């Protein structure tokens, strides 16, 4: 049976247990830490910070400018194993952190930031189905409001395990320094390449269709093996890449209208 932990209308700190918790922050700017177990956390109205900790967690930010992490946050050790989390920001400008495992993130309304700490998350394990692919799904990315942030090694204040290459145009928080969107044949070494007008069966196939790429570059392309999904892939070498995120509900990559400003480095 789950432990029920409730807050009050005031700003406060709520700490979970090693087991399954149902946590409710109610109003106020709360700090909520689920710790171990498969937790369900509802932060409620207010600008809250919620951590799921170890386990397959569900976190709802509610109204307000929230920071949500299914793991232990950006600056604490990575979690491997049973850790497939679902985060939902709700109304307000939220920051959602991608961790290890197979996470599902929904930003909700307003300007949201999806922060990737590392491009090689450790697969999570669900006892009911076993190991799952280590790919994050973002269900509602809107380039007109939202942006990606990649935690780059040596740029500003690194999070634990940060391993993206710094391709910021100026400094932390700034867009990528070179960007291309169009047919694969027109790409030539840009740090972010968005391929429009064609789909690919794999990240390696997409990487082989462009030229001049280096380790650390990012490719966005349409996945031909599944409907209405765009894929983000990390280049590991010339002609080689691995996928690390999916964008759901995408008719075509061209319709997304991605620009350099959607890709930032922190």
N, C-alpha and C positions, 0 to 999 in steps of 0.2 A: 504494500500500500504506500502511496506517495505521501511525503511530508508536505503539509500545507503551511506556507510561510507568507504572511501578509504584512504589508506596511501600513502607513497612515497617510493623511493628507500632507504631512511634512516631508522635507528632504531627509533621507536617511540611508543607512547602509544595511543591506539584507544579505546574509550569508547562508548558502545552502549546505547540504550535507554530502556525504559520499554516496548516498542513495538517490532515489528518484524524488524530485521536489516539484511542487507546483508553487510558483512564486508570483506574487502580485504586488507591484510597487505603488499602485494608486497614484495620487498626485505628488507633485514635488520633483525636484531634480535628484533622482536616486542613484546610488551605486549598488548594483545587484550582481552577486557572484554565485552561480549555481554550484560550483565545485564539481565533484564527481557525480556520476549517475546520469540517466536520461531525463533531463529537466524540461519543464515548460515554464517559460518566464514571460510575464506580461508587465512591461515597465510602466505603462499608463501615461497620462498626460504629464508634461514636463520634459526638460532636457535631461535624459538619463544616460547612464553608462551600464551596459549589461554584458556579462561574460558567462558563457555556458559552461566552460571547463571541460573536463573529460566526459565523454558520452555523446549520444545522439540527441542533441538539444533542439528545442523549438523556442525561438525568441521573437516577441512582438514588441516593437518600440512604442507604438501609439503616437499620440500627438507630441510634437516637440522635436528638438534637434538632438537626435540620439546617436550614441556610439555603440555599435553592436558587434560582438564577436562570439562565435560558437565555441571558440577555444579559450585560451588564457590571455588573449590580447596580444598586441603587437610586440611587446617587449619581454615576454616570458617564453619559456621553452616550448617548443613545438610538441604537439600531441599526436601520437600515432596509434593505429588500431581502431577501436570502436569510436568513430567520430565523424558521423555524417549529419550535418546540422542544417536547419532551415531558419533563415533570418528574414524578418519582414519589418521594414522601417516604419511604414505608415506615413501620415502627413508630417511635413517638416523636412528640413535639410539634414539628412542622416548620413552617417559614415558606417558602412558595412564592411567588415574585415573577412576576407577569404582565408580559411585555415586548411589544415590537412583533411583528408577524406573527401567525400563527395557532397559538397555543400550546395544548397539551393537558396538564392538570395532574391528578394523582391524589395526594391527600394521604396515603392509607393509614390505618392505625389510629391512635388517640389524637387529641388536640386539635390541629388544624392551622389555620393562618391563611393565607388567600389574599390577597396584597397587590396591589392595582391601582394603578399609578403614574399612569396617564392613561386617559381614556375614549375617546381617538381614536388607537389604535395604527395605525402604518403597516403596510399589507399586506406580508406576506412573499412571496417569489417562490421557488417550487420549480421547478428547471429541467425536471422531467419533466411538470409540468402547468401551469406559468405562475403568474400571480398568483392568490392565494387570498383569500377574505374575511378581514378583520382581526378575527375573533371568537375569543375564547378559550373552550375547553370545559373545565369542571371535571367529572370523571367520577364523583366519589363524595362530593359535599358532604353533610355530616350536621349539621343544625342543633343536634343535641344535643351535639356535640363541637366543630364547626368554626365559623369566623367569617370574614367579609370585612373587609378593611381598605382604605380608600380614601385615597390620598395627597392631602391637601387643601392648596391653596395658602395659605401664611401660617399654617399650624398646625404648631407645634413645629418640626421640622427637615425642610424640604422635600427630597424626592428630585429628581433631574434630570428636568425635564419634568412635574412634578406639576401637575395641572390640575383636580382635583375641587374642588367648593365645600365649605367647612367647614360641615358640619351636625352636628357633634358636640354632645352634650347639655351637656358641661362643658368638657372639655379632651381633648388627644390620647389616643387609646385608649379613649375612652368611647363608648357606643352613640349612635345617631342621636337627635336631639332630638325628633322627632315621627314616629310610625309608624302605619300603618293596614293591616289585613288584612281583606279581605271583598269584597263585590260592588263593582264599579267605581262604581256610582251613589252609594255612601256615602263615597267619598274626597273630601277637601276641603282641599287644600293641604299635606298631610303631606309630609315630606322623603323618606320611603320609603313607597311604596304597593305592597302585595302584592295582586294581583287574583286572587281565587279564584272558581271556579264558571263561568268562561267563558274562551274562548281567542280569540286575535287573529292576523291575518295579517301584521301589521307593528307596529313600535314606534310609528309615528304613529297607527295605529288604536287602540292601547292608550292612548296619551296623550290622544287625543280623547275617550275614554270616561270620563275622570275630569276633575275640575275643580279650579281654584285652584293648579295646579302652576307652578313657576318653574324657570328654568334652574339646573341642578345637582341637581335632585331625581332620585330613582332609582325606576324601576318594575320590578316582577317580575311576569311573566305567563306563561300557558301559550301555547306556539307552536302554532298550528293547522296550520302547513304541514309539520310533522314530528312523529313520535310520541315520546312520553316525554321531552320536552325543555322545560325552563323557561328563559325568557330574562330577562336583566338589561338594562335600557335606561336611557340617560341623557337626561334632558329638556333640550332646547336652547331651547325657547320654548313658549308655551301651545299645546297640541295637536300638538307636534312633539318627536320623540325619535329616538335611534338606538341600536340594540342593540350591546352590546359583549361580552357573555358568555352562554354557554349552560351550563345544568346538566343533565348527562345522567342517564338512568335515573330520571326523575321521572314517576310515574304521573299525579298531578295536583299543582298548586301547593298546594292545600289540604292534601294529605297531607304535604307537606314540614314544615309547622309552623314556619315562619319567625317570628322575633320581633325586636324592636328590638335585642336584644343580639347578633344575628348581623351587624349592620351597624355597623362602627366607622370612625372617621376618625383618621388619624395625620399 
